[in-house]
Amino acid sequence: MSETGKPRGEWSTGWKVAVAAMAGFSLSATFTFTFGAFIEPLEAEFGWSRGNIALGMSVITIVGALLSPPIGMLVDRWGPRRLGVPGSLLFAIGFGTLGLTTGNIWVWWGLWFMLSFAFICIKPLIWSTAVASTFNKQRGLAFAVAMCGNGIASTFTPSLATWAIAEHGWRLAFPIVGGTVGLIAFPILFFFLHSGADRALSKSRKPVDQAADATPSPALYGLTTREAMRTAAFYKIGLAAFLFTVAAIGIVPNLIPILSSFDISRGEAAAIAGVAGMSSIIGRLVTGVLLDRFNPNLIAGTVVILPVVSCLLLLGSPGSVPVAILAAVVIGVALGSEVDVIAFLTAKQFGTLRYGTIFGVMSGLWSVATATGPFLVNRSYDVTGSYVTAIEVAIPLFIVTSLLLFSLGKAPDFGREESTA
């Protein structure tokens, strides 16, 4: 453990885990950032309302919410690798089966339901646990690098889906998108995903004389799940994650239809959605460095209020491509940083001893919010014929999120971080 606290030691042994987590985040974010591209083709072919179409995404996230705590327990018991590697392959295949849907809306929802059981094995809590258990002194930067996977997904997959739909139709677009991302992510995960939690659990299963390992990993330390749930910080972080996600995930995956409703072409809208992805990568890296160096509560509270600017820009100049690009850049920075700060604050406030279970609860709230946001935004469009009301409602949600994170208070001092495994 002599090198555990040294950044160079962490990166020399842990960079592969960060890269693997990046691939995992990219895969798990694929359906979120490509969903908007499929709304209009499905509406045109089957005549379904946008709210009913969005319920497909709600199904996968609701199932994910319900199963997040038990999956978190499994991560604490089995480690990220035993869930994430096979789950990545199953998800890529399952995403392609969405192209088999028929004119019966229940088939559409049923396919999403089946996909949800693969998705729970590649949820963000899997990759966050891998990073949190591998890094300590540069955990913020490691989270940022890993979560660039979301930015990569939001940069390239909307355009990939839009191109595939235009060239091959929406049915073939699903396996094209799932297969492309899966073929990239799976090999990286297979060879690189050997996290600190995996190593610690592997050692605990070996006889003492076989457990020696020259590869250092951060200790598992901190609060139990019950202890964490007795703190105010637990509920503040959970509520902040929920409110921000309802607002941000309601808007960002729907950027293509939102901008199209403002008379911006689908091609331009897809490109602008990609800009949000690019800015999210920059936002993550900058935020990760800042989290390691400054008060994380202040950094987090500042980052999550930035989308208010994007909402005001979209409402003030609808139809303006330059303004839409700027709005996408700003909200991309915030969205890119939000998962980073929540994952970081969870480790900071509660430690890594039961990180999978605790973050599983946070991830469950995320999943409920991810199910709620897109449905409410598209339902608002069905009722009003516009996305304006949904954008207006998002503004106070971002403000409350910021206040919750500003008020977290100082994290506990866990003392020397010695392994309990």
C-alpha positions, 0 to 999 in steps of 0.5 A, spaced: 500 500 500 506 504 500 504 507 493 497 508 494 496 515 495 501 517 490 498 520 483 504 517 479 503 510 482 495 510 481 496 512 474 501 507 472 497 501 475 490 504 474 490 508 467 487 501 464 481 501 469 479 509 467 479 507 460 475 501 461 470 505 465 470 510 459 468 505 454 463 502 459 460 509 460 460 510 453 456 504 452 451 505 457 449 512 455 448 510 448 441 509 448 440 516 452 443 520 446 440 516 440 433 516 443 431 523 440 433 521 433 428 515 433 422 519 435 420 522 429 421 516 424 417 512 429 412 517 430 411 518 422 411 510 421 406 508 427 403 515 429 404 514 436 405 520 440 412 522 443 410 521 450 408 514 448 415 513 444 418 516 450 415 511 455 420 506 452 426 509 455 422 510 461 421 502 462 428 501 462 430 506 467 424 504 471 427 497 471 434 500 472 431 504 478 428 498 482 434 494 481 440 499 482 440 497 490 441 490 489 445 491 483 450 495 488 450 490 493 452 485 487 458 489 485 460 490 492 460 482 493 462 480 486 466 486 483 465 490 477 468 486 472 463 480 473 457 484 471 460 489 466 464 485 461 458 480 460 453 485 461 456 490 455 456 484 450 448 483 452 446 490 452 449 491 445 446 485 442 439 487 445 439 494 443 439 492 436 433 488 437 429 494 438 429 494 430 424 488 431 418 493 434 412 492 430 406 497 430 403 494 437 406 499 442 406 494 447 412 490 443 416 497 443 415 497 451 416 490 451 423 490 447 425 496 452 423 491 458 428 486 456 433 490 454 433 493 461 436 487 464 442 487 460 442 495 462 443 494 469 449 490 468 452 496 465 449 502 469 454 508 471 454 505 478 459 499 475 464 503 472 464 508 478 465 503 483 471 501 479 474 508 479 472 509 486 476 503 488 482 504 484 484 511 485 484 516 491 489 522 491 486 523 483 480 520 484 476 527 481 481 526 475 480 519 474 472 520 474 473 525 469 477 521 464 472 515 465 466 519 464 468 522 458 465 516 455 458 519 456 461 525 452 464 521 447 457 517 446 453 524 446 458 527 441 458 521 436 452 517 437 446 522 435 450 523 428 451 516 427 444 514 429 441 520 424 446 517 419 444 510 419 436 512 419 437 516 413 441 511 409 438 504 412 432 506 415 430 506 423 430 499 423 437 497 421 439 503 425 438 500 432 443 494 430 448 499 427 448 503 433 449 498 438 454 493 434 458 499 433 459 501 440 459 494 442 464 492 438 469 498 441 467 497 448 467 490 449 474 488 448 477 494 452 472 492 458 475 485 457 482 486 457 482 492 461 477 492 467 481 489 473 479 494 478 481 495 485 475 492 488 476 486 483 483 485 486 481 486 493 475 481 492 479 476 489 484 477 494 479 475 500 477 469 496 484 466 496 488 463 501 493 468 505 499 465 502 496 466 495 493 473 496 500 477 495 499 482 489 504 487 487 499 491 484 497 497 490 490 499 490 486 504 495 483 501 501 476 500 502 474 504 507 468 509 510 461 508 512 456 502 512 450 503 508 446 504 514 451 509 517 450 513 510 443 513 510 443 517 517 446 523 514 443 529 511 448 529 506 446 522 503 439 525 502 441 532 499 446 528 494 440 523 492 435 529 491 440 533 487 442 527 483 434 526 481 432 534 480 438 535 476 437 529 472 430 530 471 431 537 468 437 535 464 436 528 461 429 531 459 432 536 455 439 533 452 437 527 449 431 531 446 435 536 443 434 534 436 426 534 436 427 541 441 431 544 436 427 541 430 421 544 433 425 551 433 425 550 425 432 548 425 434 542 420 435 535 423 442 535 420 444 541 424 440 539 430 444 533 430 450 536 429 449 541 435 447 535 439 454 533 438 457 539 440 454 538 447 457 532 447 464 535 445 463 540 451 461 535 456 468 532 455 472 538 456 467 540 462 468 533 465 476 534 465 476 541 468 471 539 473 475 533 475 481 537 476 478 542 480 474 537 485 481 534 487 484 541 488 478 545 491 472 545 495 468 540 491 461 542 494 463 549 491 465 546 484 459 542 484 454 547 486 457 552 481 457 546 475 449 544 476 447 551 475 450 553 468 444 550 464 440 555 467 444 559 462 442 554 456 435 555 458 435 562 457 438 562 451 434 557 448 427 561 450 430 568 448 432 566 441 429 560 438 431 558 431 438 561 432 443 556 430 449 560 433 445 561 440 443 554 440 450 552 439 452 556 445 446 553 449 449 546 447 456 548 449 454 550 456 449 545 458 454 540 455 459 542 460 454 541 466 451 535 464 458 532 463 460 534 470 454 532 474 455 525 474 462 526 476 461 530 481 455 526 484 460 520 484 466 524 487 461 526 492 458 520 494 466 517 495 468 523 499 462 523 504 461 516 505 468 512 503 468 506 498 467 500 503 460 500 501 460 504 495 457 500 490 450 499 495 450 507 496 451 509 489 446 504 487 441 508 491 443 514 488 443 511 481 436 508 482 434 515 483 438 517 477 434 512 473 427 514 476 429 521 473 431 519 467 425 515 466 421 521 468 424 527 465 424 525 457 417 523 458 414 529 461 418 533 456 415 529 450 408 529 454 409 537 455 410 537 447 404 533 446 399 537 450 402 544 448 405 543 441 411 546 444 417 544 448 417 551 451 414 550 458 418 544 459 424 548 458 421 554 463 420 548 468 427 546 468 430 552 470 428 552 478 430 545 478 437 547 476 437 552 482 435 548 487 440 542 485 445 548 486 443 550 493 443 542 495 450 541 493 452 548 496 450 546 503 453 539 503 458 541 509 465 538 510 466 531 509 467 526 514 475 524 516 475 517 515 483 517 518 488 512 515 484 509 509 486 501 510 483 496 507 477 492 510 477 486 505 
